[in-house]
C-alpha cells in the first residue's frame, strides 16, 4: 500500500487539512504540536477499518465538538496495484465513495465501496505489520511484534529459500516431541517409566533365573554326591572285615609279649633282693672299719687339747697384772683433772664478780645523773609556775616599747629644749628629781611636758609645753599606756623586767629539756625505780659472793687479773683431761686383752671336755659291736652275698633279651594302629551314612520345591521381559531419532529464516552504530542481543536511546524486507525523543536508505531532528487549519 | 501268545516354552494333560491291557508339586495298569520325582514305576513288562543290552521299555549309552523280549525291520523340528505278527512358514494365510520373511503380525530365515504434504536408513513413526 494524499475535514479539532506524500522515499510532515499531525493517520485508520455508519467509540470521538457536521476523510491510495481515491464521511450525512482509476476504472459507493477496499487490502496489506511498524506519538519506541506477520513471514521464507512449513509441521513436531517424551527426559535420558521399569523387570527376572540356576546346579551336584556316597558306603562296608582280622592278630602278639614282660619283672624282683642282701653285708663291714678309725681320731684330739690348756694359764696371769696397773694410773689422773676443773670454775666466778662490780658502778653513776636532773627540773618547774610572760607577750611588749620610744623621740624633737649651762656647780631639781650639775657641764632636755626646774633656793623655773605638740604627746601617752597594760598582763613593771622574765622562762624550759635527755640516756628502757632495783640486786650478789667464796686462793685484785687467771686455769684443765683420756684408752686395751685370753681358755676347756666324752662313747660302741660279730665274720658274710647277686643278674639279662625279641611296645603300637584303622573305617562309614541320609533328606526337600519347572518358567518370563524391552527400546530409538531429526531441521530452518531480517537490521544499523554492529534474533524475530566492537550485551540492558534506535532499525528493516512482496508504509509519529544528536545523522541516513525500498512518513514537530534525511519530501502543516 | 497295549513316551509334564505368553503357557500345560486323558480313553476303547510310557514322563525331576499331583490325578482315571519308565529328563537318581513325597502320596495303585533294571512285572500270566530305567543323566552303557543280557527266553509276551537314542539313527561312537539295535533285535529273535517300546525321540518312528521296535513319539507337539508328533501307538502282539497302529491324541501344532514379501498383495496373502489356520490358539508359528517393503508396507505388515500374535499361541521370528528389508519410498510420504523443516527431516532420515547398521534401523523406524503420527493427525 502507498499513501499518496490525505485530506481531513471537520475531523476532531481539525477543520480542514490536506497533505500529499511522496509515494516512495521519506515524507517529513512538519508542524507544531496539536496542529493535527497525528489526526492524519487516525483518520486513515478510520477510513480503512470502519464503515461510515459505525457507532464505535473511535468514530464518535472524531465528531467536532462545536459543530453539528460529519467528519470527512479522503485519501489517494495505491492498494494491490489499484490507484484509487477513497472517501468516507462519518457521524452525520454519512457517505462512502470509491473511485478506482487503474488498472480498471471503477466507481463504487456505500458498503460496496467499503467491501471492495477491504478485498484490496486483504490482497495487499499486512494489517498487523502495518500496525506493528507504526510508531505512535507518545508511546515508547520498543521492539515491534513481528511474530506471525504474514507479509514479513512470506518475505523471510522467500529469502531463506525454504518454506517454514505449515501448522501441520508444527503439529507433527509437537507429536514427535510427545512421543519422544514418552521414553526420554528433556535432557535425553531414559525415563524410569517405562524404560527403567522394563529394564528392572528384565534384571529382576535375570537375577531370579541365576538364583534358580545356581540352586539347580547345587542340586545336580548333590545328586552326583549322593551317587558317589552310595558307592563309598558299599566300599566302606566291604573293607570292614579285613580290618577286624588284622586287629585280632595284633591282639595275640601283644598277649604273648605281655607274658614275657611279666617273667622279666619277676626275675628283676629276685635280683633286687639278692643285691640288697649283699649291699647290707658290705655296709656292715664298712661301718666296723669306720668305727675303728674314729676311735683313733678321738684319742689324738684329746691329747692335743690338753697341751693347749696347759699353755694358756701363765698368759692370763700376766694380763691381769697389766690391767690393774692401768686402772690405778687412770684413777690418779681422774683426780687431777677434777682439781683443774674446780680451779677453772672458781676463776670464772671471780671474773664474773669483777665484771658485776664494774657494772654496779656504772649503774650508780647513771642514777646520780638522773637524780641531779630531777632536782634541777623541780626548781625550773617552780620558776615557770611564777612566770606569766609568754612569747607572744614578750614580743608584744618589745613592739610597744619600740613604739613608745619612737613617740617619745618624735615628741622630744618637736618640743622646746631646755639647755642649762652651769657656770658654777649647781644642785638642781628637775621635776623634783635632784640633779647635780658641775660647773661647766650642761643639762639639756626637751620639754615635752610641764617641767619644773628648781635651783634650790635660787630659782624655780616652770616650763610648760605649748599646745602645738599635743598630738605627739597624746600618741606617746597612748603608747605608754599600751606598754603599761602589756607589762601588767605579763606580770612585769616594764620592758626590762619583761626581758628578764622571758630569759628566766627560757632557762627553766631548757632545764626541763635537759632532764628528759638525761632520762633517755641513762635510764633507757628502764624506770628510775628499775635502775635502783638492779643496783640493789647487784650489790647483794657481790656481797654474797665475797662472803661465800673460799679464802684460798685469793680473790684477784681486779678485772684484768681475773681474766689472766681464768686463761691459766683453762689451760691446766685441758692438759689434765687429755692425760685422763689416754689412761682410759690404755685401761680398755688391757681389759680386752685379758678378756680374749679368758675366752680362749674357756673354749679349750670345753673342747677338751667334749673330746674326752666322744672318746669314751666310741670306745664303748666298738666294744659292743665286736661282742656281737667279729671283724672276720663280717668280711666272710660280704663275700658270700656278693656272689649270690651276680648269679640272679645273669638270669635276668636272659629274660630281658627274650622280651626284646617279642617287642611288646611295637606289638601294642601295631594293635593300636589296627584298632584306629578299624575305628576310622567305622567312623568313615558312619559319616558316609549320615551324610547320605542328610543328603537324601535335603534332596527330598529340594525336590518338593519344583526348582526345574520354576527355572523354566522364570526363563520364559525373562524371554518375555527381554522381548518387551527390545520392542520398547526400538520404539524409543525411533522416537528419539525422529524427534532429533525434526529438531535439527527446524533449528536450521529458523536460522535461515531470520537471517534476511537480521542482515537487513545490521546493514542499516552500521550507519548508526558503526561497522561492528551485530544483532541476535530469536525465533520470534525479536532482537535479544546487540554486539558492538566485539562486546555483546542483552537487549534489555541497553540504554533507552539505543533501544529506541534499534526499535526504529527493526521497523525499517522489517518494512524493507516486507516491501519485496506486499509492502506497508512506515509511519513515525514524533519518534526519536531519546536519541542524542550524535546518532541523529546516522538515523537520517538510515531513513534515506529505507525510503528507497518503502514508503516512510515522519510526523514531527521538530523537523531539525530529521535534517540529515537526504532526499526527503518536506510538508508543513499550516496552523490555520485548526480551529 | 498275544497281548494288546498302548505305547507312549515323552509326556514331559511341566515343560515350559519361553516364547509362549503366560496365557498360552497355561493352555499348553493343560493340553498336555488333555492328551494323556485322551490316550487313557484310547486305551479303553482299544481294549489295551496296559499302558507303557517309555521315559520322560516329566520334563525334569524338579517339577512343581502341582504338576505331579495333577498327573497322578489324570492317571487315576486310567482303567488299566500303567508302567512308567524314568528317562533322561526324570532319571531315577536321589532327587527323582518318583521318590518325592508328592509322588508317593498321590500315585494311583495301578501305576508302576519301572525302577529296577530287568525286574519282571507280570501284568497277567504270560504277559510281562520289564524296564531299563535311567538312574542318572549320564548312563555309561547300553541299558537295553544290559537288561536283555540277564533275561532268559520267555514263552509269553515280554515288553521291554527303554529310553534313549539308537545307533541306527544317531550313530555317535562317543556315546556309550547308545542302544544297539542289532543286539535288541537279537533279543527279540531269541525270545528274551517280544517288543521294545522306545522313548526319547518325539517323532513317531519305526526302528529296524522287525516291526517290534518303535519310538511312539510325544503325544503332544513340542517343537518345530518334530515329524508327525501328537500320536500314541496301540500295539498288538500275536503269535505270528506284531501290529502297531498310530492314533492322534495331540492338539497343538508348530508351523514353520516362509513368505516372500514385495508389496501390499504379499502382505494381504500372509494375512489370509494366518486367517485360514485352524486351531489358532494352539498353533505356534515361526515366520521367515524375505523381500523388500516400503515404510507404509512395513507398517501394514506390523498390523498383520500384531493380529497374528493376538490370534495364535505364539509368533516366533525366524532369525536365520528372515531377510526383510525396509526401504523408504517416495510414495510413503507423497500424500503427507510435508513441507519446511519436516520435509528436510524426512530427507535426512531416508538417507540414514540407507546407511545400514542400528542407526539405519532406528531411522527406518523413525520414518515409520512419522508416517503413523501424520496419519493419526490427518
Interface residues (C-beta under 8 A of the other chain):
Chain A: X162 X163 X164 X165 X166 X168 X169 X171 X172 X173 X175 X176 X179 X216 X219 X222 X223 X226 X227 X695 X696 X699 X700 X702 X703 X704 X705 X706 X707 X708 X709 X710 X711 X712 X713 X715 X716 X718 X719 X720 X730 X731 X733 X734 X735 X736 X737 X738 X741 X742 X744 X745 X746 X748 X749
Chain B: X14 X15 X16 X17 X18 X19 X20 X21 X22 X25 X59 X60 X61 X62 X63 X64 X65 X66 X67 X93 X94 X95 X96 X97 X99 X100 X101 X102 X136 X337 X338 X339 X340 X341 X342 X343 X344 X345 X348 X349 X352 X358 X359 X361 X362 X363 X365 X366 X367 X368 X369 X370 X373 X374 X376 X377
